[in-house]
């Protein structure tokens, strides 16, 4: 979200994360921002943040508290301490008094545990004097080639409520997997490298947009599969999954997302933190980190650092930058209209 807000015109002052590898990627792509590795469940972490940015005027706090406790793929333990980290956002806001607070989470936060988390978030906004708005945003509606739904809460200090941005795309203009990644090398005979030359020109407007400013292709490295795995992938039709395999084939994975092959003419499935269950619409392999990044709307100039497993994790955990861009641009427009 920080990168998307910067694309919209904001300056990121600091980034806070407990995960050191993710913070390294943040620092690499936000060299002007102060990286802080903190546990936000510890009260003194708020003091550290305030001290670091005490000379700056903070206009927006943007937060994506961990979603594992609310996710359909998680254990959904109501007492998971991560479920209450959104309170840290409000503790920080109480000290900094920004004009806007933006909180993102998975759709489950609205209904799980009888909606107690959602109610608590709205109560905190009210307690601190923020007018709250909420919306379930669907990524393809904002030009992102991925089926991804996320819940957003936006609070505005005072009585003016936030109006969420209009859709930029509709079902007949959604960006497809082919439009997103068809220019990238197949990696069938060569597993590629962390940095390499582009081999093909962009083949869509989305690809031109993603490649803007990038001199090298980064993070496009293939995965060496066993012959057995490749033989199973070959039997999955475009847009299909384990349900389309013959009896006895691919029995080691039979859950919902297992052996899912993307469809070239549709957005991808939701990008997760792993990389074992989704496959390229054309090539018999898992997507590269760069392909997943493209499907998340990360421009090619954004480089992920660390081992490949860390790159996949960071990409899957991220808010698509174009969603952050849409929200950031809307805040700026709303501010300009209120002047």
N, C-alpha and C positions, 0 to 999 in steps of 0.2 A: 504493500500500500504506500510505503514511503516513496518508492520510485515513481509510482503513478501520480502521487501528489506533486512531486517535483516536475514531472512532465506537464502538469497543469499550471505550474508557475510558483509553487511554494518552495521554500528552502527548508530542508530538514536540518534541525539543530543537533539532535541526538537520537540514537537508537538504543533501545534497551532489550536485552535478551539473556536468558540463562544459559542458552546453548552456544558454546564457544565457536564451533564450526560455522554456524549460521551468522554469528557476529563478524567472523572474518570475511564472509562474502559481502555482508552489509558494508563493512569498512572499505573493502576493495572498490565498491561501486558508489560509496558516499564518502569520499576522502575528506570532505569539508565538515562532516558531522562527527560528534564525539561518541564513540562506541562505549557502552556501559554493560558489563556482564554482571547482572544482578538477579537475585531472587526476589521477585516482587511480593512474595508472601511475607517477607521480612520488613517490618515497619521502617527500619533505618534506610532501606533502599530508596524510599521517597525522599529522605533528607539528602541523600547523595545526588539524586537527579536535580533537586532544587538548587543545590550548591553549584553544580556544574553549569547550569544555565541561568544563574541568578541575574546576569547582566543583560539578558535577552528578553524581549517581549514575546511570549508564546501566544499565538492566536488560535492554534488548533492542536488538540491532542488526538492522535490517531492510534487506535489499539486493536489488536487481534488476540485477545486472551486465548490460551490453549482450549481446544474444543473437544479433546478426547472424551471428557465426561459427558458431553451432549451428543456425540457423533453416533450414527447408526452402526459404525464399524468398531466402536470402542466398547468398553465394559459397562459404561453408563452407571457408574457408582456415584450416587448423589453426594456422598461424603468425600469424594475425591477433592483434595485441597485445590486442585487446578480450577475446579468449578467456581471458586469464589475469588479468583484473581481479578475479576472485573471490579471488585471493590477498590483495588489499588489504583485503578484509573480515576476513580472519584476522589480518593485521598490526594492524588496528585493534582487533580483539578481544583480541589478546595484550596490548595496552596498557590496555584498559578493563575487561577481564574481566567482560562482561555475563553474566547468568544464561542468556539465550537468544540464539541467532543464527538468523535466518531468511533463507534465500537462495532466490530465485525465478529460473526460467529456462524456456526452451522445452523441450518434450519431447525434442528432439534431443540435449540435453546428456547424456542418460543413455547413448546408444549410439554417437554419432558418434565417429570417431577411436578405435574399439575401446573406447569408454567411458573413455578416459583422463581426461577432465575430471571425470566423476563420481567415479572412483577417487581423484583428487587432492583433491576436496572432502571426501570421507569420511576420507581420510588426515589432512587438516588438522584436522578435528573431533577425531579421535582424538589427534593430537599435542598439542592444547591442552587435552585432558581433557574433551571434550564427548561425551555420548552422542547419536548421530545417528539421526534417522528421516527417511525420504523417502517422497514420495507424488506420484503424478500426479493432480492435482485437475482435475475436469471442472466448468466454471463453472455449467452449468444445475442441477447437483446442489445448488448453494448459492444458488438464487434469482436467478441472473443470466440475462437473456434473450439469451444469446449462446453459440454453440458455440465454446468456447475451452478448450484443455487446457494446463496449465502444470505444470512440475515444481517441487516444493518440497522443500527440505532444511531441517530444523529440528534444531539442536543444543542440548542442555541441559547446563549445566555440572554435572558429577558423574555419577552412575550412573542417575538417573531419566530414562527416555526420554519423548519427547513422543508423545502419542496424538492423531492428527489428528481434527478434528471430524466428527461424523456428518453425513450428508446431510440437508438440510432439505426437499428436493424430490425427486421421482421422475419418470420419463418421462411419467406421466399428469398431473403437476402443474407441469411446466416452464413458466416464464413465457414468453409468446410475444411476437413483434414487435408484434402488435396491442395486447396488454395493456401493452406498454412505451411506445408512442409514438402511439397513435391519437388522443390529446387535442390533439396539436400541430397548428398551422395547416398547410394544404396547401402554401403558398408558390407556388401556381400563377400567381396574378394579382398577387401582391405578394411580392417577395423577402425581406420582413421586415427586421428590424434587430437590432443587437447586444443591445438591450434593448427589450422591448415588453410590452404587457399580455397576460395569458392571455385567449384568446377562448372557450375551452371548459372546462367543469368536468372534473375527473378522471373517468375511465371505468373504472378498475380499482383494486384495492387497491395494486398496484405503483405506479401513477401517483400515488396519494395519498401513498404513502411517498416517492416521488422529489420531490414538490412541497412537502413539509413545510418550512415556514420561508422559502420563496421568495416574495418579493413581486412579482418581475418574471420574465418568461421571457427568458433570456439565451442568446446564441450560436446562436439559431435563425434562420439566414440562408440563403437559397436560392442555387442556382447557376444562372446563365443558360446553357442548353444551345443548341447550334445546332439548326436544324430537322432536320438529318440524324440527329443523336444522339437526339433525341426520337422520331423515326420508328422508329429501331431499338429503343429501350426499349419502345415501345408493342407491339412484336411478341414481346417476351419474356413468357411466361406466368408467373403467380405461382409462385415456387419454382424457376423455370427458369434457364437460362444460355445461352451462345452455341450450345450443341448443339441448342437448340430453335428457332433462327432458320432461316428459309428459306435455300436455297443462294444465295450471293452477298451476303447481308445481314450487316453487322457484321464483314466480313472483316479489318478493321484490328486487331481484337482476337480472338485465337483460343486464348489460354492458359486454364488451368483455371478461374480465377475471373472470366473476362471476361463481361460482360453478365449478371451474376447479379442476379436479382430476389428479394428476401426473400419468405418465405411468412408470411402474417399469423398462421397458427396454429402456427408453430414458432419456436424461438429463431433469432436471426440467424446468419449466417456469422461467422467470426472477423473482428473489426474490425482493419483494418491501418492503416498510417500515411498512406495515400493516401485518395482518395475517388472515384476515377474508375470503378471496376469493379462496385460494388454499387449497387442501386437500391431505392427504396421499394417496399413490397409493393403499394401502390395508386397512388401518384402517379408520374408519368413523369419522375423526377429522382433525383439522388444524395441520400442522407440529409444533413441538416444536421449541423453539429458537435454541436448539442444532441441530436439523435436518436442519433448515435453514442455520445454521452456516456451517454444513458439506457440504451442497449444494453450499455454497459460498467458500468452501475450507479452512475454518478456522480449524486448528487442535484442537483436544479436550482439549489440554493443555491451550488454549486461553479461559479465563473466562470472560463472560460479567457480569457487575455489574449493580445494579439498578433494578427497577421494570420490570416486563416481557414486558410491552409495550415499554419501553425504549430499552430493549434488541433487540426486533424485529426491531425497528427503526434503531438502530446502525448497525445491520447486513445488513439490506436492503440498507442502505446508503453507505456501504463499497465497496471498490474495492476488488475483490477476491484476497486473499493473493498469490495464485499461479500465478496470472497475474503479481503482483508486483515482485514475485520471478523470473519469466521468464525475465522481463525487467532488474532487478538488476543484474542477472547472465550474461545477454548479455552485459551490460555496463562493468562489470569486465573483461569479455573475450575480449571485444574490446580494453579496456585499456591495457591488457596484450599483445595483438597483436601489439599495437602501441609502446611498449617499445623497 
